[in-house]
Amino acid sequence: MSMTADLIPELGPSLGRLIDPPPAPLGALRVPLDDVRIDLVTGVFDLAGAGRSFAAAGDRDGAMASLGRVALLGLWEKAVATAAGRIAAEANAGLKSAAEESRYPRRRLAGRRLTEQDARAVAARLGSGGAPFVASLDALEQAANNAGGARAREAAGMVTWQAAVTSAARRLEAAWMALEESARAEQAHWAAEVEQVRRWHRPTWPIWLFSAVVIGGAGYLGLVLGGYLPVPPALDGLVTLVWTRL
């Protein structure tokens, strides 16, 4: 196989819906992810372009490294982290706004807000659908190592590597679709949390208890002053004062 730009397969067809996705509704928190998808696709095409440049210069190893496991995994992890960060930020903004509306206690709100650890947990859930993609990257790395073997096996090894590249692209498409579905589920969960805070009302039982104590105390005092109940020692001075002024 000659050292030409043809070494790098055309990835557009393999990326499929990642390039031209079907219309899909935003999640409950209205977090936009389309630009994240575009950045991911652009990153893959940039890597492919760099690989073609290396191949045209006769650097086969450089071409394969451009579309290697580390580079592709880095793009995926960046997309996952960005999506998770946006969902966490929007959830926190929604919680804050809802708390201001319902006068939710600040201390209780602090316990509901998403921390960095929570954001990492969101990222883990968003990225869980990418397990087949990560596995395909392992296969890609193995194919790249095999392609560097004996000269007699070179052509077959490069064909295997090219197939591994297109397979990884297809798995990346599926991983992104799974991420979008997980993102909608995450947004629905946190939107429900926001709604709980918005619907919160300060408990009224302390007010009713205080009112009952005041009314009960006033009624008891009235009965004591009216002579209907015996005067307790604690109120003897007050009752004497009242009676002497009547």
MIDOSE-1310 file (N, C-alpha, C; in nm, 2 decimals, decimal comma, always signed):
residues 246
msmt	+0,09/-0,12/+0,00/+0,00/+0,00/+0,00/+0,09/+0,12/+0,00; +0,06/+0,22/-0,09/+0,14/+0,34/-0,10/+0,11/+0,44/+0,01; +0,20/+0,52/+0,04/+0,19/+0,62/+0,14/+0,11/+0,74/+0,08; -0,02/+0,74/+0,08/-0,10/+0,85/+0,02/-0,21/+0,88/+0,12
adli	-0,27/+0,99/+0,09/-0,38/+1,04/+0,17/-0,50/+0,94/+0,18; -0,50/+0,84/+0,08/-0,60/+0,74/+0,08/-0,59/+0,64/+0,20; -0,48/+0,65/+0,27/-0,46/+0,57/+0,38/-0,57/+0,59/+0,49; -0,62/+0,72/+0,50/-0,72/+0,75/+0,59/-0,86/+0,74/+0,53
pelg	-0,95/+0,65/+0,58/-1,08/+0,63/+0,52/-1,17/+0,75/+0,54; -1,27/+0,76/+0,45/-1,37/+0,86/+0,46/-1,46/+0,83/+0,58; -1,47/+0,92/+0,68/-1,54/+0,90/+0,80/-1,69/+0,95/+0,80; -1,72/+1,04/+0,71/-1,85/+1,09/+0,71/-1,97/+0,99/+0,71
pslg	-1,97/+0,89/+0,62/-2,07/+0,79/+0,62/-2,08/+0,71/+0,75; -1,97/+0,69/+0,81/-1,97/+0,61/+0,94/-2,02/+0,69/+1,05; -2,00/+0,82/+1,05/-2,05/+0,91/+1,16/-2,20/+0,93/+1,15; -2,25/+0,92/+1,04/-2,40/+0,92/+1,02/-2,47/+1,03/+1,09
rlid	-2,56/+0,99/+1,18/-2,65/+1,09/+1,25/-2,57/+1,18/+1,34; -2,45/+1,15/+1,37/-2,36/+1,25/+1,44/-2,34/+1,37/+1,36; -2,34/+1,36/+1,23/-2,32/+1,47/+1,14/-2,45/+1,54/+1,11; -2,56/+1,46/+1,08/-2,69/+1,51/+1,04/-2,79/+1,44/+1,13
pppa	-2,81/+1,48/+1,25/-2,90/+1,41/+1,34/-3,05/+1,44/+1,31; -3,14/+1,35/+1,34/-3,28/+1,38/+1,32/-3,33/+1,48/+1,43; -3,43/+1,56/+1,40/-3,48/+1,66/+1,50/-3,51/+1,59/+1,63; -3,47/+1,65/+1,74/-3,50/+1,59/+1,87/-3,53/+1,70/+1,97
plga	-3,63/+1,68/+2,05/-3,66/+1,79/+2,15/-3,55/+1,81/+2,25; -3,54/+1,93/+2,30/-3,45/+1,96/+2,41/-3,50/+1,89/+2,54; -3,41/+1,88/+2,63/-3,45/+1,82/+2,76/-3,53/+1,92/+2,84; -3,58/+1,88/+2,96/-3,66/+1,96/+3,05/-3,60/+2,09/+3,09
lrvp	-3,46/+2,09/+3,10/-3,39/+2,21/+3,14/-3,35/+2,29/+3,02; -3,38/+2,25/+2,90/-3,35/+2,32/+2,78/-3,20/+2,34/+2,76; -3,12/+2,24/+2,80/-2,98/+2,26/+2,78/-2,94/+2,23/+2,64; -2,87/+2,32/+2,57/-2,83/+2,29/+2,43/-2,71/+2,21/+2,42
lddv	-2,71/+2,11/+2,33/-2,59/+2,02/+2,32/-2,55/+2,02/+2,17; -2,62/+2,09/+2,08/-2,59/+2,08/+1,94/-2,45/+2,13/+1,91; -2,40/+2,23/+1,97/-2,27/+2,28/+1,95/-2,16/+2,19/+2,00; -2,20/+2,11/+2,11/-2,10/+2,01/+2,16/-2,09/+1,90/+2,06
ridl	-2,20/+1,86/+2,00/-2,19/+1,76/+1,89/-2,11/+1,81/+1,77; -2,13/+1,93/+1,73/-2,06/+1,99/+1,62/-1,91/+1,99/+1,65; -1,87/+2,03/+1,77/-1,73/+2,04/+1,81/-1,67/+1,90/+1,81; -1,75/+1,80/+1,85/-1,70/+1,66/+1,85/-1,67/+1,61/+1,70
vtgv	-1,77/+1,64/+1,61/-1,75/+1,60/+1,47/-1,63/+1,68/+1,41; -1,62/+1,81/+1,44/-1,52/+1,89/+1,39/-1,38/+1,83/+1,43; -1,38/+1,79/+1,56/-1,25/+1,74/+1,61/-1,21/+1,61/+1,54; -1,31/+1,52/+1,51/-1,28/+1,40/+1,44/-1,22/+1,43/+1,30
fdla	-1,29/+1,52/+1,23/-1,25/+1,56/+1,10/-1,11/+1,63/+1,10; -1,08/+1,70/+1,20/-0,95/+1,76/+1,21/-0,84/+1,66/+1,23; -0,87/+1,56/+1,31/-0,78/+1,45/+1,33/-0,76/+1,37/+1,20; -0,87/+1,35/+1,12/-0,85/+1,28/+1,00/-0,77/+1,36/+0,90
gagr	-0,79/+1,49/+0,90/-0,72/+1,58/+0,81/-0,57/+1,58/+0,84; -0,54/+1,58/+0,97/-0,40/+1,57/+1,01/-0,34/+1,44/+0,97; -0,42/+1,33/+0,98/-0,37/+1,20/+0,94/-0,34/+1,19/+0,79; -0,42/+1,26/+0,71/-0,40/+1,26/+0,57/-0,27/+1,34/+0,53
sfaa	-0,25/+1,44/+0,61/-0,12/+1,52/+0,59/+0,00/+1,44/+0,62; +0,00/+1,36/+0,73/+0,11/+1,27/+0,76/+0,13/+1,17/+0,66; +0,01/+1,11/+0,61/+0,02/+1,00/+0,51/+0,08/+1,06/+0,38; +0,04/+1,18/+0,34/+0,09/+1,24/+0,21/+0,24/+1,26/+0,22
agdr	+0,28/+1,29/+0,35/+0,43/+1,31/+0,37/+0,50/+1,18/+0,38; +0,43/+1,07/+0,38/+0,50/+0,94/+0,39/+0,52/+0,89/+0,53; +0,45/+0,95/+0,63/+0,46/+0,92/+0,77/+0,34/+0,83/+0,81; +0,35/+0,70/+0,78/+0,23/+0,62/+0,81/+0,20/+0,61/+0,96
dgam	+0,31/+0,60/+1,04/+0,29/+0,60/+1,19/+0,22/+0,72/+1,24; +0,27/+0,84/+1,19/+0,21/+0,96/+1,23/+0,06/+0,97/+1,19; +0,03/+0,92/+1,07/-0,11/+0,91/+1,02/-0,20/+0,83/+1,11; -0,15/+0,72/+1,15/-0,23/+0,63/+1,24/-0,24/+0,69/+1,38
aslg	-0,14/+0,75/+1,43/-0,14/+0,81/+1,56/-0,24/+0,93/+1,56; -0,26/+1,00/+1,45/-0,35/+1,11/+1,45/-0,49/+1,07/+1,48; -0,53/+0,95/+1,43/-0,66/+0,89/+1,46/-0,65/+0,78/+1,56; -0,56/+0,79/+1,66/-0,54/+0,69/+1,76/-0,63/+0,70/+1,87
rval	-0,62/+0,60/+1,96/-0,71/+0,59/+2,08/-0,70/+0,71/+2,17; -0,59/+0,76/+2,19/-0,57/+0,87/+2,29/-0,65/+1,00/+2,23; -0,63/+1,03/+2,11/-0,69/+1,15/+2,05/-0,84/+1,14/+2,04; -0,89/+1,02/+2,00/-1,03/+1,01/+1,98/-1,10/+1,00/+2,12
lglw	-1,04/+0,93/+2,22/-1,09/+0,93/+2,35/-1,10/+1,06/+2,41; -0,99/+1,14/+2,39/-0,99/+1,28/+2,44/-1,11/+1,36/+2,39; -1,14/+1,35/+2,26/-1,26/+1,42/+2,21/-1,39/+1,38/+2,28; -1,40/+1,25/+2,30/-1,53/+1,20/+2,36/-1,54/+1,25/+2,50
ekav	-1,43/+1,24/+2,58/-1,43/+1,27/+2,72/-1,46/+1,42/+2,73; -1,41/+1,50/+2,64/-1,43/+1,65/+2,65/-1,58/+1,68/+2,62; -1,64/+1,61/+2,52/-1,78/+1,62/+2,49/-1,87/+1,59/+2,61; -1,84/+1,47/+2,68/-1,91/+1,43/+2,79/-1,90/+1,53/+2,91
ataa	-1,78/+1,57/+2,94/-1,76/+1,67/+3,05/-1,83/+1,80/+3,02; -1,83/+1,85/+2,90/-1,90/+1,97/+2,86/-2,05/+1,96/+2,88; -2,11/+1,85/+2,83/-2,25/+1,82/+2,85/-2,29/+1,82/+2,99; -2,21/+1,74/+3,07/-2,24/+1,73/+3,22/-2,23/+1,86/+3,29
gria	-2,13/+1,94/+3,26/-2,11/+2,07/+3,32/-2,23/+2,16/+3,29; -2,28/+2,16/+3,17/-2,39/+2,24/+3,13/-2,52/+2,20/+3,21; -2,54/+2,07/+3,22/-2,66/+2,02/+3,29/-2,65/+2,06/+3,44; -2,54/+2,04/+3,50/-2,52/+2,08/+3,64/-2,54/+2,23/+3,66
aean	-2,48/+2,31/+3,57/-2,49/+2,45/+3,59/-2,64/+2,50/+3,57; -2,71/+2,44/+3,47/-2,85/+2,48/+3,45/-2,94/+2,43/+3,57; -2,91/+2,32/+3,62/-2,98/+2,27/+3,73/-2,96/+2,36/+3,86; -2,84/+2,40/+3,88/-2,81/+2,49/+3,99/-2,88/+2,63/+3,97
aglk	-2,88/+2,67/+3,85/-2,95/+2,80/+3,82/-3,09/+2,79/+3,85; -3,15/+2,68/+3,80/-3,29/+2,66/+3,82/-3,33/+2,64/+3,97; -3,25/+2,57/+4,05/-3,27/+2,56/+4,19/-3,26/+2,70/+4,26; -3,17/+2,78/+4,22/-3,15/+2,91/+4,28/-3,28/+3,00/+4,25
saae	-3,32/+3,00/+4,13/-3,43/+3,08/+4,09/-3,56/+3,03/+4,16; -3,58/+2,90/+4,17/-3,70/+2,84/+4,23/-3,69/+2,88/+4,38; -3,58/+2,87/+4,44/-3,56/+2,90/+4,59/-3,60/+3,05/+4,62; -3,56/+3,14/+4,53/-3,59/+3,28/+4,55/-3,74/+3,30/+4,53
esry	-3,80/+3,22/+4,45/-3,95/+3,24/+4,42/-4,03/+3,19/+4,54; -3,98/+3,07/+4,60/-4,06/+3,01/+4,71/-4,00/+3,05/+4,85; -3,89/+3,12/+4,85/-3,82/+3,16/+4,97/-3,78/+3,03/+5,05; -3,72/+2,94/+4,97/-3,67/+2,82/+5,02/-3,55/+2,85/+5,11
prrr	-3,54/+2,79/+5,23/-3,42/+2,82/+5,32/-3,29/+2,79/+5,25; -3,20/+2,89/+5,27/-3,07/+2,88/+5,21/-2,99/+2,76/+5,25; -2,99/+2,72/+5,37/-2,92/+2,61/+5,42/-2,96/+2,48/+5,35; -3,09/+2,47/+5,34/-3,15/+2,35/+5,27/-3,12/+2,35/+5,12
lagr	-3,12/+2,47/+5,07/-3,08/+2,48/+4,92/-2,94/+2,43/+4,90; -2,85/+2,47/+4,99/-2,71/+2,43/+4,97/-2,69/+2,28/+4,96; -2,78/+2,21/+5,04/-2,77/+2,06/+5,03/-2,82/+2,00/+4,90; -2,90/+2,08/+4,83/-2,96/+2,03/+4,70/-2,88/+2,07/+4,58
rlte	-2,80/+2,17/+4,59/-2,72/+2,22/+4,48/-2,62/+2,11/+4,44; -2,59/+2,10/+4,31/-2,50/+2,01/+4,25/-2,35/+2,05/+4,28; -2,27/+1,97/+4,34/-2,13/+2,00/+4,36/-2,05/+1,94/+4,24; -1,92/+1,96/+4,25/-1,83/+1,91/+4,15/-1,84/+1,76/+4,14
qdar	-1,85/+1,70/+4,26/-1,87/+1,55/+4,27/-2,00/+1,51/+4,20; -2,10/+1,58/+4,22/-2,23/+1,55/+4,15/-2,22/+1,56/+4,00; -2,14/+1,67/+3,96/-2,12/+1,69/+3,81/-2,05/+1,57/+3,75; -1,95/+1,52/+3,83/-1,87/+1,41/+3,78/-1,96/+1,28/+3,77
avaa	-2,05/+1,27/+3,86/-2,15/+1,16/+3,86/-2,24/+1,17/+3,74; -2,28/+1,29/+3,71/-2,36/+1,31/+3,59/-2,28/+1,27/+3,46; -2,16/+1,31/+3,46/-2,07/+1,28/+3,35/-2,06/+1,13/+3,33; -2,04/+1,06/+3,44/-2,03/+0,91/+3,44/-2,16/+0,85/+3,38
rlgs	-2,27/+0,90/+3,41/-2,40/+0,85/+3,36/-2,41/+0,88/+3,21; -2,37/+1,00/+3,18/-2,38/+1,04/+3,03/-2,29/+0,96/+2,95; -2,17/+0,93/+3,00/-2,07/+0,86/+2,93/-2,08/+0,71/+2,93; -2,18/+0,66/+3,01/-2,19/+0,51/+3,02/-2,23/+0,45/+2,89
ggap	-2,30/+0,52/+2,80/-2,34/+0,46/+2,67/-2,23/+0,46/+2,57; -2,11/+0,51/+2,61/-2,00/+0,51/+2,52/-1,91/+0,39/+2,54; -1,95/+0,30/+2,63/-1,86/+0,18/+2,65/-1,83/+0,11/+2,53; -1,92/+0,08/+2,43/-1,88/+0,01/+2,31/-1,78/+0,10/+2,23
fvas	-1,80/+0,23/+2,23/-1,70/+0,31/+2,16/-1,56/+0,30/+2,22; -1,55/+0,30/+2,35/-1,42/+0,28/+2,42/-1,36/+0,15/+2,38; -1,44/+0,05/+2,38/-1,40/-0,09/+2,34/-1,34/-0,09/+2,20; -1,41/-0,01/+2,11/-1,37/-0,01/+1,97/-1,23/+0,06/+1,96
ldal	-1,21/+0,16/+2,05/-1,08/+0,22/+2,05/-0,97/+0,13/+2,09; -1,00/+0,04/+2,19/-0,90/-0,06/+2,22/-0,86/-0,15/+2,10; -0,97/-0,19/+2,03/-0,95/-0,27/+1,90/-0,87/-0,19/+1,80; -0,89/-0,06/+1,79/-0,82/+0,03/+1,70/-0,67/+0,04/+1,74
eqaa	-0,64/+0,05/+1,87/-0,50/+0,05/+1,91/-0,43/-0,08/+1,88; -0,50/-0,19/+1,90/-0,44/-0,32/+1,87/-0,42/-0,33/+1,72; -0,51/-0,28/+1,64/-0,49/-0,29/+1,49/-0,37/-0,20/+1,45; -0,35/-0,09/+1,51/-0,24/+0,00/+1,48/-0,11/-0,07/+1,52
nnag	-0,11/-0,14/+1,63/+0,02/-0,21/+1,67/+0,05/-0,32/+1,57; -0,06/-0,39/+1,53/-0,04/-0,50/+1,43/+0,01/-0,45/+1,29; -0,04/-0,33/+1,26/-0,01/-0,28/+1,12/+0,14/-0,24/+1,12; +0,20/-0,23/+1,23/+0,34/-0,20/+1,23/+0,43/-0,32/+1,23
gara	+0,38/-0,43/+1,20/+0,45/-0,56/+1,20/+0,53/-0,58/+1,07; +0,55/-0,71/+1,04/+0,64/-0,74/+0,93/+0,59/-0,69/+0,80; +0,68/-0,66/+0,70/+0,65/-0,60/+0,58/+0,55/-0,68/+0,50; +0,56/-0,82/+0,50/+0,47/-0,90/+0,43/+0,32/-0,89/+0,47
reaa	+0,30/-0,85/+0,60/+0,17/-0,84/+0,65/+0,12/-0,70/+0,65; +0,20/-0,61/+0,59/+0,16/-0,47/+0,59/+0,03/-0,43/+0,53; +0,00/-0,48/+0,41/-0,12/-0,45/+0,34/-0,24/-0,50/+0,42; -0,24/-0,62/+0,46/-0,35/-0,67/+0,54/-0,37/-0,60/+0,67
gmvt	-0,26/-0,56/+0,73/-0,26/-0,49/+0,86/-0,33/-0,35/+0,84; -0,30/-0,28/+0,73/-0,35/-0,15/+0,71/-0,50/-0,16/+0,68; -0,54/-0,26/+0,61/-0,69/-0,28/+0,58/-0,76/-0,31/+0,72; -0,70/-0,38/+0,80/-0,76/-0,41/+0,93/-0,77/-0,28/+1,01
wqaa	-0,67/-0,20/+1,01/-0,66/-0,07/+1,08/-0,77/+0,02/+1,03; -0,78/+0,03/+0,89/-0,89/+0,12/+0,84/-1,03/+0,07/+0,88; -1,05/-0,06/+0,88/-1,18/-0,11/+0,93/-1,20/-0,07/+1,07; -1,10/-0,08/+1,15/-1,11/-0,04/+1,29/-1,14/+0,11/+1,31
vtsa	-1,09/+0,19/+1,22/-1,12/+0,33/+1,23/-1,27/+0,36/+1,20; -1,32/+0,30/+1,09/-1,46/+0,32/+1,05/-1,55/+0,26/+1,16; -1,51/+0,15/+1,22/-1,59/+0,09/+1,33/-1,60/+0,18/+1,45; -1,49/+0,24/+1,48/-1,48/+0,34/+1,59/-1,57/+0,46/+1,56
arrl	-1,58/+0,50/+1,44/-1,66/+0,61/+1,40/-1,81/+0,58/+1,42; -1,84/+0,46/+1,38/-1,98/+0,41/+1,39/-2,02/+0,40/+1,54; -1,93/+0,35/+1,62/-1,95/+0,34/+1,77/-1,96/+0,48/+1,83; -1,89/+0,58/+1,78/-1,90/+0,71/+1,83/-2,04/+0,77/+1,80
eaaw	-2,09/+0,74/+1,68/-2,23/+0,79/+1,65/-2,33/+0,73/+1,75; -2,32/+0,60/+1,78/-2,41/+0,54/+1,87/-2,39/+0,59/+2,01; -2,26/+0,62/+2,05/-2,23/+0,68/+2,18/-2,30/+0,81/+2,20; -2,29/+0,89/+2,10/-2,35/+1,03/+2,11/-2,51/+1,02/+2,12
male	-2,57/+0,93/+2,04/-2,71/+0,91/+2,05/-2,75/+0,87/+2,20; -2,67/+0,78/+2,25/-2,70/+0,74/+2,39/-2,67/+0,85/+2,49; -2,57/+0,94/+2,46/-2,55/+1,05/+2,55/-2,67/+1,15/+2,55; -2,72/+1,17/+2,43/-2,84/+1,26/+2,42/-2,96/+1,21/+2,50
esar	-2,98/+1,08/+2,49/-3,09/+1,02/+2,56/-3,07/+1,03/+2,71; -2,94/+1,00/+2,76/-2,91/+1,01/+2,90/-2,92/+1,16/+2,95; -2,89/+1,25/+2,86/-2,89/+1,39/+2,90/-3,04/+1,43/+2,92; -3,13/+1,38/+2,84/-3,27/+1,41/+2,86/-3,32/+1,36/+2,99
aeqa	-3,28/+1,23/+3,02/-3,32/+1,17/+3,15/-3,26/+1,25/+3,27; -3,14/+1,30/+3,26/-3,08/+1,38/+3,37/-3,15/+1,51/+3,38; -3,19/+1,57/+3,27/-3,26/+1,70/+3,28/-3,39/+1,68/+3,34; -3,46/+1,57/+3,31/-3,59/+1,55/+3,37/-3,58/+1,53/+3,52
hwaa	-3,48/+1,46/+3,56/-3,46/+1,43/+3,71/-3,44/+1,57/+3,78; -3,35/+1,65/+3,73/-3,31/+1,77/+3,80/-3,42/+1,88/+3,78; -3,50/+1,87/+3,67/-3,62/+1,96/+3,66/-3,72/+1,93/+3,77; -3,73/+1,80/+3,80/-3,83/+1,76/+3,91/-3,78/+1,82/+4,04
eveq	-3,65/+1,81/+4,06/-3,59/+1,87/+4,19/-3,62/+2,02/+4,19; -3,60/+2,09/+4,08/-3,63/+2,23/+4,08/-3,77/+2,26/+4,11; -3,86/+2,18/+4,05/-4,01/+2,20/+4,08/-4,04/+2,18/+4,22; -3,98/+2,08/+4,29/-4,00/+2,06/+4,43/-3,97/+2,18/+4,51
vrrw	-3,86/+2,25/+4,48/-3,81/+2,37/+4,55/-3,91/+2,48/+4,52; -3,95/+2,49/+4,40/-4,05/+2,60/+4,36/-4,18/+2,59/+4,43; -4,23/+2,46/+4,45/-4,36/+2,44/+4,52/-4,35/+2,44/+4,67; -4,23/+2,46/+4,72/-4,21/+2,45/+4,87/-4,29/+2,57/+4,94
hrpt	-4,35/+2,54/+5,05/-4,41/+2,65/+5,13/-4,36/+2,63/+5,27; -4,34/+2,75/+5,34/-4,30/+2,75/+5,48/-4,40/+2,68/+5,56; -4,36/+2,58/+5,65/-4,46/+2,51/+5,73/-4,54/+2,61/+5,82; -4,67/+2,58/+5,83/-4,76/+2,67/+5,91/-4,78/+2,62/+6,05
wpiw	-4,73/+2,50/+6,08/-4,76/+2,45/+6,21/-4,70/+2,53/+6,33; -4,58/+2,59/+6,31/-4,53/+2,68/+6,42/-4,62/+2,80/+6,45; -4,68/+2,85/+6,34/-4,77/+2,97/+6,36/-4,90/+2,93/+6,44; -4,95/+2,81/+6,39/-5,07/+2,76/+6,46/-5,04/+2,73/+6,61
lfsa	-4,93/+2,67/+6,63/-4,89/+2,63/+6,77/-4,88/+2,76/+6,86; -4,81/+2,86/+6,80/-4,79/+2,98/+6,88/-4,93/+3,05/+6,90; -5,01/+3,05/+6,80/-5,15/+3,11/+6,82/-5,23/+3,03/+6,93; -5,22/+2,90/+6,92/-5,29/+2,82/+7,02/-5,24/+2,85/+7,16
vvig	-5,11/+2,86/+7,18/-5,05/+2,89/+7,31/-5,09/+3,02/+7,36; -5,09/+3,12/+7,27/-5,13/+3,26/+7,31/-5,28/+3,26/+7,35; -5,36/+3,20/+7,26/-5,51/+3,21/+7,29/-5,54/+3,13/+7,42; -5,47/+3,01/+7,43/-5,50/+2,93/+7,55/-5,45/+3,00/+7,68
gagy	-5,33/+3,07/+7,67/-5,28/+3,14/+7,78/-5,37/+3,26/+7,82; -5,42/+3,33/+7,72/-5,51/+3,44/+7,75/-5,64/+3,39/+7,81; -5,69/+3,28/+7,76/-5,82/+3,23/+7,82/-5,80/+3,19/+7,96; -5,68/+3,12/+7,99/-5,66/+3,07/+8,13/-5,64/+3,19/+8,22
lglv	-5,57/+3,30/+8,17/-5,55/+3,42/+8,26/-5,68/+3,48/+8,28; -5,77/+3,49/+8,18/-5,90/+3,55/+8,20/-5,98/+3,47/+8,31; -5,98/+3,34/+8,31/-6,05/+3,26/+8,41/-6,00/+3,28/+8,55; -5,86/+3,30/+8,55/-5,80/+3,32/+8,69/-5,84/+3,46/+8,74
lggy	-5,83/+3,56/+8,65/-5,87/+3,70/+8,69/-6,02/+3,71/+8,73; -6,10/+3,62/+8,66/-6,24/+3,63/+8,69/-6,28/+3,55/+8,81; -6,18/+3,48/+8,87/-6,21/+3,41/+8,99/-6,27/+3,27/+8,97; -6,27/+3,23/+8,85/-6,32/+3,10/+8,81/-6,22/+2,98/+8,84
lpvp	-6,09/+3,02/+8,84/-5,99/+2,92/+8,87/-5,90/+2,97/+8,98; -5,84/+2,88/+9,06/-5,75/+2,92/+9,17/-5,63/+2,99/+9,11; -5,58/+3,09/+9,19/-5,46/+3,17/+9,15/-5,34/+3,09/+9,18; -5,26/+3,06/+9,08/-5,13/+2,99/+9,10/-5,03/+3,09/+9,16
pald	-4,94/+3,03/+9,24/-4,84/+3,12/+9,31/-4,76/+3,21/+9,21; -4,73/+3,16/+9,09/-4,66/+3,24/+9,00/-4,73/+3,37/+8,95; -4,86/+3,36/+8,96/-4,94/+3,48/+8,91/-5,01/+3,56/+9,03; -4,97/+3,52/+9,15/-5,03/+3,59/+9,27/-5,01/+3,74/+9,26
glvt	-4,89/+3,78/+9,23/-4,86/+3,93/+9,23/-4,94/+4,00/+9,12; -4,95/+3,94/+9,01/-5,02/+4,00/+8,89/-5,17/+4,01/+8,92; -5,22/+3,90/+8,98/-5,37/+3,90/+9,00/-5,40/+4,00/+9,11; -5,32/+4,01/+9,22/-5,34/+4,11/+9,32/-5,34/+4,25/+9,27
lvwt	-5,24/+4,28/+9,18/-5,23/+4,41/+9,12/-5,35/+4,45/+9,04; -5,40/+4,35/+8,96/-5,51/+4,37/+8,87/-5,64/+4,40/+8,96; -5,66/+4,31/+9,06/-5,77/+4,33/+9,14/-5,78/+4,46/+9,22; -5,66/+4,50/+9,26/-5,66/+4,63/+9,34/-5,69/+4,75/+9,26
rl	-5,67/+4,74/+9,13/-5,69/+4,85/+9,03/-5,83/+4,85/+8,98; -5,90/+4,74/+9,00/-6,04/+4,74/+8,95/-6,14/+4,81/+9,04
